[in-house]
Amino acid sequence: MLLEMLQSLPQVLIDGLALGAVYAVVALGYTMVYGILQLINFAHGEIFMTGAFIGTTFFILLMGMGWVSSVPQIFVLILVLIVTACLTGLLGMGIERVAYRPLRNAPRLIPLITAIGISFILQDVIRFIAELSSGNYIVTGPSLFTDQMTISFSSLSSIFNDASFKTSFLIVLVTAFILMISLDYFINRTKWGTAMRAVALDRETASLMSINVNKTISITFFIGSALGGATGVLFAVQYGTIDPFIGFILGMKAFIAAVLGGIGNIRGAMLGGILLGLLEMFASANLTLLTGGIFGAEYKDVFAFSILILVLIFKPEGLLGKPTAEKV
Amino acid sequence: MRLKKSVVLLLSSVLSIGMLAACSSKSKGDESANGSNVIKIATQTPLSGGSAIVGESMRLGAQMKLEEQAEKFKELGYTLKLESYDDQSDPKKGVSNANIIGADNSIYAVVGHFNSGVTIPSSEVYEKYKVAMVSPGATAVTVTDRGLKTVNRIVGRDDAQGPAGAKYAIETLGAKKIFIIQDKTAYGSGIADAFKVAAEEAGAEIVGYEGITVGEKDFNGVINQVLTKNPDLIYFGGIYSEAGIIIKQARDKGIDVPIMGGDGMDASGLVDIAGDAVKNTYITSVAGDSTATEAGKKFVEDYKAKFNKNAEAFSVYGYDAMGVILHAIENAINENDGKIPSKEKVAEAVRSVKDYEGVLTNVTFNEIGDNTNSKIYLYKFNEASYPGILEGEVGK
């Protein structure tokens, strides 16, 4: 049993990392908004989905142009990533302006409901547009970065099988890490980052210290949504096929990853995302072995979430969260 | 006091709206009872969601037949009308639509559904209202095995599809170690179980049996299990949207053994999603090749001319299902001296259809509503184009 698990381990790690990186970047969007507004922005999963659609549209458009094929694919990707991130960032700012800002002083439940409303609206608008333009809303983008690579783990030790992956896996992983590291730098080292942390700590005091709270919150939404949209593009590159409902399950899981890492904590979200991706992939590959065939791969979420519950029972503030003292 | 006033206002408005609604529904009922001679046929198929391509094609097929027959029914003194409902592949939605259909006095029959999981609960409602249902695509055994009087289908059953696939996989493809994946729906697990039993009987070893979640996009976990087990055939019980991704991700991991599945994968979306990876994929289908016969070719051309869309495999089944229903209604009207028969009589007339010659199907219903002349077809994909190549057909 152990041997079989070890055999597939390298491959499981690779697939889990790819999935986990996607979770992690999306989780950042949840955690940033929560940190600053104590609002769970349920529309974030749909912003991710919108990004995937915008990105795929650009890929299809660009690949249709002759001159693009002479440009290395990586430049096309970077271009699409930047454009999509800007568009979804603006979308996120717009949503905040329309649906959250007027309700900022309302009870916390109210913006939560508008967030859910926004997510339904986005789902159906995208579905409508996709159906209008292609007759079917399950969209398959052009395949990019399809070169196969194999890491020969078997030469390391005969216990392991070789692991193989597409170049797109590396792209997803590297881009996700670049996004996360630059965000970390932005939050901790720049003036705007400091302002964001100040607003997160205490909105009123921050405004007394001549910080423009509205602007800071807008920027938070811009960055969170831009990251979400960019991850959508990465998702489309990695998995090829997208539909307007990918944001729901993935958004849920990313939110849970944010909670697991300690909601409001940027590094926690990254850790939680990667961890959840790895756990899920491990469970779906090995659950049958572990339980002797009683539970199959379909119970992977049960396994992953049982662990989540265990973590939260013993450390309710999340893995990297700090216990908050009651404000007096 | 102000609160009381607003409550009174609210209650009275609710009351008046309720009365208005009652009025309107009553007048509607009167209209149809007066015999404005409208016969409505409903279609209930997924027009949105993962199976939208198939559902839409069934609806268009049914619509085409209905419009062709409209002239004939006009001569009999009746106006045919199509009411299409979207079941979203969701049992809850299917049942709530079924209740609307049942409550409408002028709806005499239903063409639908595509998903067995939706058909089963919805048909309980049709049975209650005695509305005849003819399914162009629900293949689970439970659909007809409950012995409901109103439930019929013109396609084959899963317990024929699974064994037909197993037979081909083992005898022709020489599979000995088979890995089964299913999507945990009534359809997916039903067909996968039927395949499993037949394959085990035929002497193949089932090296894995796993489930996936509909709507996800990353199936690498299960595919990693396939890698470790190293089977020489993968069988998938499910719908094309997941199948396409599984095929693609499996091929990306270098699994090049044949992948086989049921009629849920029989849609052009499979090829769109999987792309070139679709090579070496086999599907058993209750749907035949529309272009195999002269009548079929003509149907495909007419369909294209009418809707400016290519006919899907199930378009013709929507067409034939509607054909069976209209044929039965016509019989029932004739038996009833040209007057409109009751819903119950229509349901009986549908069940007693014998040797109805459709474009692709020959329909004779047995006592539980299965078509005794249904066939199972086997297709292979050699390149990224739809439909695949017809490899053979298995009688029931």
Contacts between the chains, C-beta under 8 A, distances in Angstrom:
chain1	res1	chain2	res2	distance
A	4	B	228	5.9
A	7	B	228	5.8
A	8	B	224	5.0
A	8	B	225	7.4
A	8	B	227	6.6
A	8	B	228	5.0
A	11	B	220	7.9
A	11	B	224	5.2
A	11	B	227	6.7
A	11	B	253	7.7
A	12	B	221	7.4
A	12	B	224	5.7
A	15	B	218	7.4
A	15	B	220	3.9
A	15	B	221	7.0
A	15	B	224	6.8
A	19	B	218	5.4
A	19	B	220	7.7
A	127	B	48	7.3
A	135	B	309	7.6
A	136	B	52	6.6
A	136	B	53	5.8
A	136	B	269	6.9
A	136	B	272	7.9
A	137	B	48	7.8
A	137	B	52	7.3
A	138	B	50	6.9
A	138	B	241	5.9
A	138	B	269	6.2
A	138	B	272	7.7
A	138	B	273	7.0
A	140	B	272	5.3
A	140	B	273	5.3
A	140	B	275	7.4
A	143	B	275	6.5
A	146	B	252	7.9
A	148	B	252	7.3
A	148	B	254	7.3
A	161	B	227	7.1
A	161	B	228	7.3
A	164	B	252	7.9
A	164	B	253	6.1
A	164	B	254	5.9
A	166	B	252	5.8
A	235	B	217	7.6
A	239	B	217	4.6
A	239	B	218	6.5
A	239	B	245	7.0
A	240	B	245	7.6
A	240	B	248	6.4
A	240	B	273	7.3
A	240	B	275	7.9
A	241	B	217	6.7
A	241	B	241	7.8
A	241	B	244	6.7
A	241	B	245	5.8
A	241	B	248	7.8
A	241	B	273	4.9
A	242	B	217	7.6
A	243	B	50	7.4
A	243	B	241	7.6
A	245	B	215	6.2
A	246	B	217	6.2
A	248	B	215	8.0
A	249	B	215	6.1
A	249	B	216	6.5
A	280	B	221	7.1
A	281	B	220	6.5
A	281	B	221	5.0
A	281	B	224	7.8
A	282	B	221	7.8
A	283	B	221	7.2
A	284	B	220	8.0
A	284	B	221	2.6
A	284	B	222	5.8
A	284	B	224	7.9
A	284	B	225	7.9
A	285	B	221	4.6
A	285	B	222	7.6
A	285	B	224	4.3
A	285	B	225	5.6
A	288	B	208	7.2
A	288	B	210	6.8
A	288	B	225	6.9
A	296	B	209	6.9
A	296	B	210	4.8
A	296	B	211	5.2
A	297	B	210	4.4
A	297	B	211	6.3
A	297	B	212	7.0
A	297	B	221	5.8
A	297	B	222	4.9
A	297	B	225	6.7
A	298	B	184	5.8
A	298	B	210	7.0
A	298	B	211	3.3
A	298	B	212	6.5
A	298	B	213	6.5
A	300	B	221	6.3
A	301	B	213	7.5
